[in-house]
Amino acid sequence: MRGSMGAGTADSGCGLKAARRTGSTVHMSIDAPTVRKIARLARLRLDEGEVEPLAGELSHILLWIEQLGEVDITGVEPMTAVMPITLRWREDVVSDGGQAGLVLANAPDARHGFFAVPKVIE
């Protein structure tokens, strides 16, 4: 299927062409003008010799995505990760950390328990 669409292809008007029909499923293929448009939108410079092979590769990717759509996923719960992850929660306690003196020791200028900074607005 790489690059060739075969006889009897039908243009859908958006650069995708029906490459072959399997049962009730129509597999789509990308043509060279669509590859050029995608490359222009993605700001990719393609040599003319790269267009047809890339059209075949993109068509192959679309075919693979269509195959994924045929997988029966009834009863399969959506998941956010492959491994079950349990977050370890800590108690949300408000505290000053008890480190104010150590933190302010790093300040170039500290006054009355705060960082002193130059005045910015007059």
For each residue, the residues with C-beta under 8 A, 3 or more apart:
1: 4 19 20 27 29 56 59 60 63
2: 53 56 57 59 60
3: 52 53 55 56 59
4: 1 56
5: 9 17 19 29 31
6: 9 19 20
7:
8:
9: 5 6 17 18 19 29
10: 17 18
11: 17 31
12: 15 16 17 18 28
13:
14: 34
15: 12 30 31 33 34 37
16: 12 28 29 30 31 34
17: 5 9 10 11 12 28 29 30 31
18: 9 10 12 21 26 27 28 29
19: 1 5 6 9 27 28 29 59 63
20: 1 6 26 27
21: 18 25 26 27
22: 25 27
23:
24:
25: 21 22 66 70
26: 18 20 21
27: 1 18 19 20 21 22 62 63 66
28: 12 16 17 18 19 59 62 63 66
29: 1 5 9 16 17 18 19 55 59 62
30: 15 16 17 34 35 55 58 59 62
31: 5 11 15 16 17 34 35 55
32: 35 36 51 52 55
33: 15 36 37
34: 14 15 16 30 31 37 38 55
35: 30 31 32 38 39 46 51 54 55 58
36: 32 33 39 40 46 51
37: 15 33 34 40 41
38: 34 35 41 42 58
39: 35 36 42 44 45 46 51 54
40: 36 37 43 44
41: 37 38
42: 38 39
43: 40
44: 39 40
45: 39
46: 35 36 39 50 51 54
47: 50 51
48: 51
49: 52 53
50: 46 47 53 54
51: 32 35 36 39 46 47 48 54 55
52: 3 32 49 55 56
53: 2 3 49 50 56 57
54: 35 39 46 50 51 57 58
55: 3 29 30 31 32 34 35 51 52 58 59
56: 1 2 3 4 52 53 59 60
57: 2 53 54 60 61
58: 30 35 38 54 55 61 62
59: 1 2 3 19 28 29 30 55 56 62 63
60: 1 2 56 57 63 64
61: 57 58 64 65
62: 27 28 29 30 58 59 65 66
63: 1 19 27 28 59 60 66 67
64: 60 61 67 68
65: 61 62 68 69
66: 25 27 28 62 63 69 70
67: 63 64 70 71
68: 64 65 71
69: 65 66
70: 25 66 67
71: 67 68
72:
73: 76
74:
75:
76: 73
77:
78:
79: 82
80:
81: 84 85
82: 79
83:
84: 81
85: 81
86:
87:
88:
89:
90:
91:
92:
93:
94:
95: 98
96: 99 100
97: 100 103
98: 95
99: 96 102 103
100: 96 97 103 104 113
101: 104 105
102: 99 105 106
103: 97 99 100 106 107
104: 100 101 107 110 113 114 115
105: 101 102
106: 102 103
107: 103 104 110 115 116
108:
109: 115 116 117
110: 104 107 113 114 115 116
111: 114 116
112:
113: 100 104 110
114: 104 110 111
115: 104 107 109 110
116: 107 109 110 111
117: 109 120
118:
119: 122
120: 117
121:
122: 119
